[in-house]
Amino acid sequence: MNRIYINTKEQKSTINRNIYGHFAEHLGRCIYNGIFVGDDSTIPNEKGMRKDVVEALRNIKIPVLRWPGGCFADEYHWKDGIGEKASRKKMVNTHWGGVVEDNSFGTHEFMELCRQLHCEPYINGNVGSGTVQEMSEWVEYLTFDGVSPMAELREKNGKKDAWRVKYWGVGNENWGCGGNMRPEFYADVYRQFATYIRNYGENKIYKIACGAPDFNYDWTDKVMQIAAKHMDALTLHYYTFVAEGDFWEKKLSATDFDEPTYYKTLHKAMKMDEIITKHAEIMSKYDPTHRVGIIVDEWGTWFAVEPGTNPGFLYQQNTMRDAMVAGLTLNIFNQHSNRVEMANLAQTVNVLQAVILTEGDKMVLTPTYHVFDLFKHHHDAKLVHSYTETTQIGGDFVVPNVQASASVDENGVLTATLVNPSVSAPAPVELLLTGIEGKNATGRILTGAMQDYNDFDKTDNVKILPFNGITLSQAKAELTLPPCSVVEVRVST
């Protein structure tokens, strides 16, 4: 029997809704034909944004969206993407597919998208090939309500009043595609750029420094040592991948995999817990009060692209294996919500571990999308103490048989999200509750075979269903998790 002990009296950190954030880069068909189709498209849209995609993202309460990259951010010059579309500069997207970027989706379009989504914008500025002046003027263009050249330019382009923009990234992956910098050099550059990111009026910028990839603890140490007092948060990137060799070697299929590869993938995903813990320990040396947050603004699976597609577009299918990675990872983020203030799945539509796939006027919600739906009641809820007694499965690549996190919302409703990653074995579970006298328990479930996915012919092959197998008695709830499943349990008094 697997037992999960939950004490709602022992409330911990608030689970920031931004942990459930997303990322949209100018990469493949994420922006163009995924989110943005233009005003004159026959696909139903509002100001160029696909209505079906916007509606779907609003359903999972998307809290924050990161843009324009990614590696693309450090070659993006924002003034190329404003003004009349016909006169905007065209460029070659050298990072992703070598296609022409016509800049028809720029600052105004992104802010309109965030308005439709009711989400916070997170803008990543150009450090790798940009200038301090360029970034400073972008902040001014967006947020200054006064007399200045940038405010005048914004009004000329159709927006009299300034926007509110809180989250601002100063560069992306500057240890790699953002300039191949050493940590000491980047830390000094960050300090310079951050100095000129101004707060105008009531708009307060939350400054985000470029952090490390996965296990590069030296980067975190040096950047924190030199620049910690100038930042509000430090990023972290970690991708779950399986390949014949290292990260850039031949990646394996997103849909054609065996059981050992399945468990190897989940074992790698579980490394997120270790990575956050170790980076947080290093950060605490220079920030003992934990003022500086962690933002995992790129995470997710990275497999081989679908056969016949542009390898630079990173278009991959999304199976129940991806759903397991999402469930395990989001539970880890919840458990680290005292330090993790935001996370951004890579990427929103048609790229890597997308929550939505599109093809022409068709749209598919992936298994990962449904996991975000199951977890949305954690947004801004209070993490409560939970402890899981379980076994390990997976052979050489161990993962827990049951993994969970739990929170209580403002109405006192308990939400527990449970994952059974076993390919074939159901997992009986006892939820032992302290601090809540449950009178009603409801559940929802996502389950299927490890290779199951949705496509444009079978859009509902994998979907959320009601879960009615919960027995509630006094301070205990009993249920059995089917193999390869994610379950939301809600207990109210």
MITIVO-292563 format. One line per field, with one value per residue (C-alpha): x, y, z. Coordinates in Angstrom, 1 decimal. Layout:
BEGIN
X	[X,...]
Y	[Y,...]
Z	[Z,...]
***
This chain:
BEGIN
X	[0.0,1.2,0.5,0.5,0.4,-1.1,-1.3,-3.3,-2.4,1.2,1.0,4.2,4.8,2.3,2.5,3.0,0.6,3.5,5.0,2.4,3.8,4.6,7.1,6.6,9.6,10.0,10.8,9.1,5.3,5.0,4.1,3.4,0.5,0.4,-0.7,-0.7,-2.3,-2.8,-6.0,-6.9,-6.7,-9.7,-8.9,-11.1,-9.0,-9.1,-6.5,-4.6,-4.6,-6.2,-9.4,-9.2,-5.7,-6.4,-9.6,-7.7,-4.9,-7.3,-9.0,-5.8,-5.5,-2.1,-0.6,2.5,4.0,7.7,8.7,10.5,13.0,15.0,18.1,16.0,15.9,19.6,19.3,16.0,15.9,12.6,12.4,12.2,8.9,6.9,5.1,3.3,3.8,4.6,7.6,9.0,12.5,12.8,15.6,16.8,16.1,19.6,19.0,15.8,15.4,17.0,13.5,12.6,11.3,9.1,8.5,4.8,4.5,6.2,5.8,2.2,1.1,2.6,1.0,-2.3,-1.9,-1.3,-4.4,-6.5,-5.0,-5.4,-1.8,1.4,4.0,7.6,9.9,13.4,15.8,18.7,22.1,24.0,23.8,22.0,23.0,22.2,20.4,18.3,17.0,16.5,14.5,12.3,11.4,10.7,8.6,6.4,6.0,6.7,3.6,5.2,7.0,9.9,10.9,9.9,6.5,5.9,6.9,4.5,1.6,2.5,2.2,-1.3,-0.9,-1.2,-1.2,1.7,1.5,2.3,5.3,6.7,9.0,12.1,14.9,18.3,19.6,19.1,21.5,24.4,26.7,25.8,23.7,23.4,27.1,29.2,30.2,32.0,30.0,32.2,31.8,28.1,27.6,29.3,27.3,24.1,25.0,25.5,22.3,20.2,21.2,19.4,16.2,14.1,10.9,8.5,5.5,3.8,5.4,8.0,10.3,11.3,14.8,15.7,19.3,20.4,21.2,22.7,21.9,21.1,24.2,26.4,26.7,29.8,27.8,25.3,28.1,29.9,26.9,25.4,28.7,29.0,25.5,23.0,22.1,21.2,18.7,15.2,15.5,18.0,16.9,17.5,17.1,16.7,15.5,14.6,16.0,17.1,19.7,22.4,25.2,25.1,22.4,23.2,23.6,20.8,17.7,15.3,11.7,8.9,6.4,8.4,10.1,10.4,9.8,13.4,13.6,10.3,11.7,15.0,13.1,11.2,14.3,15.9,12.9,13.1,16.6,14.8,14.5,18.2,19.1,16.8,18.0,21.7,21.3,19.2,21.9,24.5,22.2,21.7,25.4,25.0,21.3,20.6,17.2,16.1,15.2,16.3,13.9,14.5,12.8,12.9,12.0,12.8,11.9,10.3,11.1,13.3,13.0,13.6,11.4,8.5,9.7,9.5,9.5,12.1,14.7,15.1,11.4,11.6,8.1,7.5,4.5,3.4,2.5,1.5,5.2,5.3,2.3,4.2,7.2,4.8,3.1,6.3,7.9,5.0,4.8,8.5,7.9,5.1,7.3,10.0,7.6,9.5,12.2,10.7,8.7,8.0,8.5,7.9,7.2,9.0,7.0,3.4,2.4,4.0,7.5,9.0,6.7,3.8,0.5,-1.2,-0.6,-2.0,-2.2,-4.1,-7.4,-7.1,-6.1,-5.1,-4.7,-1.8,-1.6,0.7,-2.1,-4.4,-1.9,-1.8,-5.6,-5.4,-3.0,-4.7,-6.3,-2.8,-2.5,-1.8,-2.9,-0.9,1.5,0.8,3.0,2.9,5.0,4.8,5.6,6.1,8.4,10.8,10.1,11.8,14.7,18.0,16.2,14.3,11.3,8.8,5.8,3.6,4.5,2.4,2.0,-0.9,-2.3,-5.2,-7.0,-8.6,-11.8,-10.1,-10.4,-7.6,-6.1,-3.7,-2.1,-0.9,1.2,1.6,4.3,4.2,3.7,1.6,0.8,-2.0,-1.1,-3.4,-3.1,-4.2,-4.4,-4.1,-5.5,-4.7,-6.3,-9.3,-12.5,-13.4,-17.0,-16.8,-14.1,-14.0,-11.4,-10.3,-7.9,-5.7,-4.5,-3.5,-0.7,2.7,2.8,-0.8,-1.2,-3.7,-3.5,-5.6,-7.6,-8.1,-8.2,-9.7,-7.7,-6.2,-8.4,-9.4,-12.2,-14.1,-12.4,-15.1,-13.0,-12.4,-13.6,-13.7,-14.1,-13.2,-9.5,-8.7,-9.3,-8.6,-8.2,-6.2,-4.2,-4.3,-1.0,0.5,-1.9,-2.2,-5.0,-6.4,-8.2,-10.1,-11.4,-13.8,-15.4]
Y	[0.0,3.5,6.1,9.8,11.8,15.2,17.8,20.9,22.6,22.7,25.3,26.2,28.6,29.9,28.1,31.0,30.7,31.6,28.2,27.1,29.6,29.0,30.1,31.2,31.7,32.7,29.1,26.9,27.1,28.3,31.9,31.9,29.5,28.3,31.3,34.1,33.7,37.4,39.5,38.3,34.6,32.3,30.7,32.4,35.0,38.2,40.7,37.9,35.5,32.1,32.1,28.3,28.5,31.6,29.9,26.7,28.5,30.6,27.4,26.2,29.8,30.6,33.0,34.3,34.0,34.4,35.9,36.4,33.7,31.6,31.8,34.1,36.8,37.6,38.3,40.1,43.8,45.1,48.2,45.8,44.6,47.8,50.2,49.3,45.6,46.2,48.3,46.0,44.6,41.0,38.8,35.2,33.2,31.8,29.8,28.0,26.6,29.4,30.7,34.4,36.2,39.1,40.6,40.8,39.6,42.1,44.1,45.4,41.9,40.2,42.6,42.1,38.4,38.7,41.0,38.3,35.6,37.6,36.7,38.6,39.3,38.2,39.8,38.6,41.4,41.1,41.1,38.8,41.1,44.1,47.3,48.8,51.7,49.3,47.5,50.7,52.2,49.1,49.4,53.0,52.3,49.8,51.4,55.2,57.4,60.8,63.0,61.1,59.9,56.3,57.3,59.5,56.6,54.2,56.6,57.1,53.3,53.3,52.9,56.2,54.7,52.7,49.0,47.4,45.0,43.4,40.5,41.4,38.9,40.3,37.9,34.2,31.3,33.8,30.9,29.5,30.8,34.2,35.1,32.2,34.3,33.3,33.7,36.6,38.5,38.0,39.0,42.4,42.8,42.0,44.7,47.2,46.4,46.2,49.7,51.1,49.1,51.9,51.9,54.4,55.6,52.7,50.1,48.1,45.8,42.5,41.9,38.4,37.4,34.5,31.5,28.1,25.1,22.0,21.0,24.0,25.0,27.2,29.6,30.1,30.6,33.2,35.2,35.3,36.3,39.3,40.4,39.0,42.3,43.7,40.9,39.8,36.3,33.9,31.5,27.8,25.6,21.9,19.6,16.0,14.1,10.7,10.5,8.3,10.3,13.7,16.4,17.4,13.8,11.8,12.2,9.3,9.2,11.0,8.1,5.0,3.9,0.9,0.4,1.0,4.2,5.3,4.8,6.4,9.5,9.8,9.1,12.1,14.3,13.5,15.1,18.5,18.1,17.6,20.5,23.0,21.9,22.3,25.7,27.0,26.0,27.9,31.0,30.9,31.6,35.0,35.6,34.1,35.7,34.1,37.4,36.2,33.8,30.9,30.9,27.7,29.5,26.6,23.0,20.0,17.0,17.2,14.3,13.8,15.9,14.2,12.6,14.8,18.1,20.8,19.7,23.4,23.6,21.2,19.8,16.6,14.6,14.4,11.1,9.9,9.7,13.5,13.8,11.8,14.1,17.1,15.7,14.7,18.0,20.2,18.3,19.0,22.7,22.8,21.2,23.9,26.8,28.5,29.3,28.6,31.7,31.0,28.2,28.2,25.1,24.9,25.6,26.6,25.5,23.1,23.1,20.6,19.6,21.7,21.9,22.5,21.3,22.9,22.0,24.6,25.2,22.0,22.0,19.2,19.4,17.2,15.0,17.7,20.2,18.0,17.8,21.5,21.4,18.9,21.1,24.5,24.5,24.7,28.3,30.7,28.0,27.2,24.2,21.9,19.3,15.9,12.8,9.8,6.2,4.3,1.9,2.5,1.1,1.3,-1.2,0.6,3.9,4.3,6.5,6.5,4.3,7.2,10.9,13.8,17.4,19.0,22.5,24.2,27.1,30.2,28.3,25.5,23.0,20.5,19.6,16.7,15.8,12.2,10.4,6.7,6.4,2.6,1.2,-1.7,-1.9,0.0,1.7,1.5,4.7,5.8,9.6,10.1,13.5,15.7,19.1,18.6,16.7,15.8,15.4,15.3,14.1,14.4,13.4,13.8,11.5,11.4,7.9,5.7,3.5,5.1,5.7,7.0,10.5,12.7,13.6,15.4,12.3,11.3,14.4,12.8,9.6,10.9,13.2,14.0,11.9,12.0,9.7,8.2,5.6,7.6,6.3,8.9,8.1,10.5,11.3,9.0,8.7,5.5,5.1,3.1,4.9,3.1,2.6,5.6,8.1,11.6,12.1,15.3,14.7,17.5,17.2,19.7,20.0]
Z	[0.0,-0.9,1.8,1.5,4.8,4.3,7.1,6.1,9.4,8.3,5.6,3.8,0.9,-1.6,-4.9,-7.3,-10.2,-12.5,-11.9,-14.5,-17.1,-20.8,-23.4,-27.0,-29.1,-32.8,-33.5,-36.1,-36.0,-32.4,-33.1,-36.8,-37.8,-34.2,-32.2,-34.8,-38.2,-39.1,-39.5,-43.0,-42.2,-42.8,-39.5,-36.8,-35.1,-33.1,-34.2,-35.8,-32.7,-33.2,-31.2,-30.5,-29.2,-27.0,-25.6,-24.8,-23.0,-21.0,-19.9,-18.2,-16.7,-18.4,-15.9,-17.7,-21.2,-22.0,-25.3,-27.9,-26.9,-26.2,-28.5,-30.8,-28.0,-28.4,-32.1,-31.9,-32.3,-31.1,-33.4,-36.4,-35.1,-34.7,-37.1,-40.3,-41.0,-44.7,-43.8,-41.0,-41.6,-42.7,-41.3,-41.5,-38.3,-38.1,-34.9,-36.0,-39.5,-41.5,-42.5,-43.1,-40.1,-41.4,-37.9,-38.4,-34.8,-32.6,-29.4,-30.0,-31.1,-28.1,-25.7,-27.4,-27.1,-23.4,-23.1,-24.7,-22.6,-19.4,-18.5,-17.5,-20.2,-19.6,-22.0,-22.6,-23.7,-26.1,-24.5,-26.9,-30.0,-28.5,-26.6,-23.3,-25.1,-27.2,-24.1,-22.1,-24.9,-25.1,-21.5,-22.0,-25.1,-23.2,-19.8,-19.8,-19.7,-20.3,-22.7,-24.4,-27.9,-27.1,-25.7,-28.7,-31.0,-29.2,-29.6,-33.3,-33.6,-32.1,-28.3,-26.4,-22.8,-21.6,-20.8,-17.5,-17.8,-14.7,-15.7,-17.7,-18.6,-19.2,-21.8,-22.4,-22.2,-22.4,-21.5,-25.0,-27.9,-26.1,-26.5,-25.2,-22.2,-19.0,-15.8,-14.6,-17.8,-18.0,-14.4,-15.1,-18.3,-16.4,-13.8,-16.6,-18.5,-15.3,-14.3,-17.2,-16.9,-15.3,-13.3,-14.8,-12.7,-11.0,-13.2,-11.2,-13.2,-11.7,-13.1,-14.1,-14.7,-16.9,-14.9,-15.5,-17.6,-15.5,-13.6,-14.2,-10.5,-11.2,-13.3,-10.4,-7.9,-9.8,-11.1,-7.6,-6.1,-8.5,-9.3,-6.7,-5.2,-8.6,-9.5,-8.4,-9.8,-11.5,-14.3,-14.7,-17.8,-17.8,-20.6,-20.3,-23.3,-24.5,-27.2,-28.7,-27.0,-25.4,-25.8,-29.4,-30.6,-32.3,-30.2,-30.0,-31.1,-29.3,-30.0,-30.7,-27.5,-25.3,-21.5,-20.4,-22.5,-20.9,-17.4,-18.3,-19.5,-16.2,-14.2,-15.9,-15.3,-11.6,-11.6,-11.5,-7.7,-7.2,-9.6,-7.9,-4.5,-5.3,-7.1,-4.3,-1.8,-3.8,-4.1,-0.3,0.3,-1.3,-0.5,2.9,3.2,-0.1,-1.7,-5.1,-6.7,-9.1,-12.4,-14.5,-17.7,-20.0,-19.1,-20.8,-23.0,-26.1,-28.6,-32.3,-34.6,-36.4,-39.7,-42.7,-40.7,-40.7,-38.0,-37.0,-36.1,-33.2,-33.9,-31.9,-30.9,-27.3,-25.6,-22.1,-21.4,-21.8,-19.5,-16.8,-17.1,-16.7,-13.7,-11.9,-12.7,-11.6,-8.3,-7.8,-8.6,-6.0,-3.4,-4.1,-4.2,-1.4,-4.0,-7.4,-8.4,-12.0,-14.6,-18.4,-20.3,-23.6,-25.7,-26.0,-29.5,-32.1,-30.5,-28.1,-25.3,-26.6,-24.9,-28.3,-31.8,-34.9,-38.6,-40.8,-39.0,-36.9,-33.3,-30.9,-27.1,-26.0,-22.9,-21.4,-21.9,-19.8,-17.0,-16.7,-16.5,-13.7,-11.7,-12.2,-8.7,-7.2,-8.6,-5.6,-3.1,0.0,-0.2,2.7,4.2,2.5,2.8,0.6,1.6,-1.6,-3.4,-6.3,-9.8,-13.2,-12.8,-13.6,-13.9,-10.7,-10.1,-7.3,-7.7,-6.5,-6.3,-5.1,-3.9,-2.0,-1.4,0.2,-1.5,0.1,0.6,2.5,-0.3,-0.5,-3.9,-4.2,-7.5,-7.7,-10.3,-10.9,-13.6,-13.7,-17.2,-16.1,-12.4,-10.6,-7.4,-4.4,-2.3,1.1,1.7,5.5,6.3,9.3,9.8,7.5,8.1,4.5,3.7,-0.1,-2.5,-6.2,-8.8,-12.4,-14.2,-17.2,-18.1,-21.1,-22.5,-22.4,-26.2,-26.5,-28.0,-29.7,-33.4,-35.9,-36.7,-33.1,-31.0,-27.9,-27.7,-24.4,-22.4,-18.8,-17.4,-14.1,-11.4,-9.2,-7.4,-4.2,-0.9,1.8,5.5,8.3,7.9,5.1,1.4,-0.5,-4.2,-6.8,-9.5,-12.8,-14.6,-16.3,-14.7,-13.3,-10.9,-9.2,-5.9,-4.3,-0.7,0.8,4.2]
***
